[in-house]
């Protein structure tokens, strides 16, 4: 994931497995890219523009982002 890039969250099987489908369509800023050498759960921390479940910062799988 590209750090400091704005993204839109898109649907993916990984996001569904995490039960975070309600985040689809939301915008945010990638604040931390987690190590690429991980075989599972590749992604990053995204700071959402709008709060979701009392939190702004969420782990979002790499397959669930669309860069703007």
N, C-alpha and C positions, 0 to 999 in steps of 0.2 A: 504494500500500500504506500501511497505517496504522502509523506508527512506534510502538514500545512495545506492540504488540498481540500476543497469543498466537494462533498459527495452527496448523492441521493441514495437512500437505502432502497434496494430492490428485493423482490421475493427470491428465495432460494431454499433448497431443502435443508441446508445447515441452519438458516434462520428459523425455519419451522421446527426443527428438532429442539432448538433452544426456547421455543414457544414465544418468539418475539415478532410474530407476523404483524402486530399492530404498529411496528416501526416502519413498515413499508411506506415509501413516499415521503418520509421525513428527510430534512437536510441536516448536515452537520459538517464539522471540520475534523479531519484526521489529526489527532494530537500525538499519537504514538503508534509506530509501526512495530508490531511484535516480530521477533526473529523469523526470518524466512526459512531457516533450517528445520523448523517444526514440520512434522509430517501430518499432524492433525491440528485442527483449530487454527489455521493460518488466518490472520486478520489484524485488526488494530483497534485502538481506543478512539471512539468518535464522540466529540462534544456536540450534542444536539442543540439546535436553535431553540427548541421548545422542550420543556420538561416532560418526562415520561416516567410514571410511577415514582415521583419525587426525586428523580435523578436526571442529570444532564449527560453524564459520562457513561458510555456503554461499549462493551466489546462487540464488534461487528465482524462477521466472517468476511474474508476477502471476496468471496463469490457474491456477496450481498451489497456491493457498492458499485455505483455508476458515477464516474468522475464528470464534473461539470466543466 
